[in-house]
Amino acid sequence: MLKDNPRFARMVGGVPERLGLWMLSHLQYFQLGAHKQPSDVRLIKQVRRERTCLMSAFECFTLHSLAKACGRMPGEIAEVGCYRGASTKLICEAVGGVHSNKTVHVFDTFEGLPKSSPPDRGIHDENQYACSLESVREYLQPYSNVRYYKGIFPATSEPVNDLQFSFVNCDVDLYEGTLGCLEFFYPRLVPGGILMSHDYSMLNGVKQAFTEFLADKPESAVELPTSQCMLVKRG
């Protein structure tokens, strides 16, 4: 499998990854355009043009679609790991755009990835994927419903300890960060709420965190055709 190939894994985050995603996404635009809402496809194209985005067009569509469905449920929206804000904009548009009354809580170091641990197999470098809070805030300036929390999650979670969530997007790349997301948000997901993660089928640490956390839970990770997975909270 690709995630078990160290040479392939070390290319993650580099030029080959971005070029591959650009080529793949342009093929996927044709497929999406054949049977999805044109406005959704236009939004994905726009966001991927505006900001560096390490998700394919299909992954962008999946994120936007699930956020839209969960946005109609009770509960808050959260994202852990926003990079340059492309995924956050897709979420914001999914829950009502600039006129939404649904708060989107965004957690990120805004200084890149923290130090990895043994399950991550040294794939990423510390401080990789750095983008400043100021840059993300400027890009998402039209969305007054976004709240930002700078630092390593879940150490930054205190302001939302008492909230419940209907949708969470987790894109932190590392074992400890993914496990932290699961431990914090699982008991705070409303029944039917979704926690989605990027890179589940690509990064060993991400998958290991899900496997260990769900070992004694009634839910299972639902693997999607993309690199993503989702956890749907039982009632």
Secondary structure as GFF3:
##gff-version 3
##sequence-region A 1 235
A	DSSP	three_ten_helix	2	4	.	.	.	ID=ss1
A	DSSP	alpha_helix	6	10	.	.	.	ID=ss2
A	DSSP	alpha_helix	15	35	.	.	.	ID=ss3
A	DSSP	alpha_helix	38	50	.	.	.	ID=ss4
A	DSSP	alpha_helix	57	70	.	.	.	ID=ss5
A	DSSP	beta_strand	76	80	.	.	.	ID=ss6
A	DSSP	alpha_helix	86	94	.	.	.	ID=ss7
A	DSSP	three_ten_helix	97	99	.	.	.	ID=ss8
A	DSSP	beta_strand	104	108	.	.	.	ID=ss9
A	DSSP	three_ten_helix	118	120	.	.	.	ID=ss10
A	DSSP	alpha_helix	133	139	.	.	.	ID=ss11
A	DSSP	beta_strand	146	150	.	.	.	ID=ss12
A	DSSP	three_ten_helix	158	160	.	.	.	ID=ss13
A	DSSP	beta_strand	165	170	.	.	.	ID=ss14
A	DSSP	alpha_helix	175	185	.	.	.	ID=ss15
A	DSSP	three_ten_helix	186	188	.	.	.	ID=ss16
A	DSSP	beta_strand	189	197	.	.	.	ID=ss17
A	DSSP	alpha_helix	204	213	.	.	.	ID=ss18
A	DSSP	three_ten_helix	214	216	.	.	.	ID=ss19
A	DSSP	beta_strand	222	223	.	.	.	ID=ss20
A	DSSP	beta_strand	229	232	.	.	.	ID=ss21
###
